[in-house]
Amino acid sequence: MHVIAVLALDCVHSFDMATPLQVFTTAHSLDPSSDSNLGEPLYRVMVCGDGRDLRAVGVGQVEMYRYTPAHPLADALTADTIIVPGSGSHQPQDEIIAVLREARERGIRVASICGGAVILAAAGLLDGRRATAHWTSTASIAERFPGVEMDDGVLYVDDGDVLTSAGAASGLDLCLHMIRCDYGSAIAAETARHMVVPPQREGGQAQFIRHRDPGDGDGSLEPTMRWIRERLAEVITSDRIADHVGVSERTLYRWFRDQTGKTPLQWILQQRLSYAQELLETTDLAIETVAQQSGFGTSMTMRQHFAKHARTSPAAYRRAFRARADLT
């Protein structure tokens, strides 16, 4: 079982603290015989701190509640992953910094949500790396820590053993991404389904989207996205989608750009890749059959897209996933 340690900070942002607790405790193995499709838990999550009574705050640093961590800070060094949530306290404790530096030396994966990137930077974990945080704070972090390359235009940055995410809901995206890395796309998608959130937003997506102008009607793409996912094996063109929605291709393109940061066909490609990964993880279907069912048409086309976007082949992806699953 993968162990997650969430560091307990004073004036922690309540949403940042709750996000990893909720996401990782929701992740279970797949059990088709269960009504909920959930099997055994895949993560053990612990909140680690120095035992003090700490404050959790909301927007404007308004105190929401007080909490006492259930585990000592030293227990974080026994975890496989340490997560640092955002905090309104701008001076991280020396003990927190020491734990993060020790974790780095031990090869423990470390991640931050929102302003938690400040603490990673203060510990020296982001030196020479690309990182992100909430778009309102990236400039100040870059000024304070010039050795860090801050990017305010992405949801999260995966730099291998150190990951950072932007503000608020992007913490959900980062946690689901880590589940995909640990246990595969099928587990991550099922976790997202139980949480009733989108199964995947790529890290390179913009942090915020433009609001639709008044008069656009509802404009929500969610029903259209469901319609597309149910037809991935079919030929889906922009004009077919526009006819289904009842809008012009230009309006459809604008809606997709505003709500996903992608064109319709770019978004469909992302869905096909994700579905192909799920099929490779959970079935013994031939590669050609996976290509057909996920909408790539031929195994050659699917291999080309895997090489470009996943930097591997479908067959190698299946072997690597099964080898990882055997280890867990």
Order of alpha helices (4+ residues) and beta strands (2+ residues): beta-beta-alpha-beta-beta-beta-beta-beta-beta-beta-alpha-beta-alpha-beta-alpha-beta-beta-beta-alpha-alpha-alpha-alpha-alpha-alpha-alpha-alpha-alpha
